[in-house]
Amino acid sequence: MKPIEEEGVSEVIGAVLLVSLAVLGVAIVAVALFSQPPPSEVPHLSVVAGTTAENTTFVLFHEGGDALAGGNYRIYVDEGSGLVDRTDEFALAGDDIWSIGENLTYTGGGTPERVVVSVVDTGGGETVIAEPYGFGVAASGAYADAGGSGSVTPVVTVTPVPTPTPQEIIVSPEMVTDIEWQQNFDFAARIERNDTERVDLIIYNYDDARSGQERKINSTQAYEMTENAAMDFYYNRTLHITGSIGQRGDTVSITVIAYNATKVIASQSVLSTIQ
């Protein structure tokens, strides 16, 4: 009886097994990669923090961005001993959707030193999305709707920083000082800054007749002022008052503009009369 040759059969079976293992490996990797849910999108919002005018209630005001549902965010408060989860101590009127124009009122009492708002993703991880700072005193004027119902009620807003009073820099002439005709007059300014690089003096006749659509002023004079070597922060320019500036009885406008290397740092204008 003649023996059967099995070498060729075993080679074919080995090749089939190798291909099967390769296909199975690719399938496992594909399942592992594509079966996971896509990463959740991180919401964005702007939060303003402050206290009421009576300085009794601390609030977080949703100024703009995405709405956050209850359970999808956490609020950490630092009252001097580190951040602690105080989400349950922030109350929201109406439903549990914190949307634009709504306040979260802190029921824990006092004003925290630091507040951090984070969003919770589907995997239980957290991402910080807001950390308001510069808590200010609040006054009436902002808005909070009743849980997104559409009704709007004035509640609270943070008091804006007041606009600074314009700096008075022109020393001579003062607002009521007259300029003598056909005399030398010393124009002086005080710029109390260490980065001043240039100070300009601009004069024009306020009473100059102007005509036509352009209303052009023809009597403008511009000069660079000189730093006073004897007095810190003072700049001067002495001019002989002649007809190029104005006549007796004319009102002239005097403007001083100070610059540093990149921008205007101070300016002021006054009116004076030629006598």
Secondary structure, DSSP 8 states (H G I E B T S, - for coil): ------HHHHHHHHHHHHHHHHHHHHHHHHHHHHSS--------EEEEEEE-TTS--EEEEEEEE--EETTSEEEEEESSS-EEE-GGGEE-SSSSEE-TT-EEEE-S-S--SEEEEEEE-TTS-EEEEE---S-EEEETT-EEESTTSS-EEE--EE-----------EEES-TT--B-TTSEEEEEEE---S---EEEEEEEETT----TTTT-----EEEE-EE-SSSTTEEEEEEE--TTT--TT-EEEEEEEEE-SSSEEEEEEEEEEB-
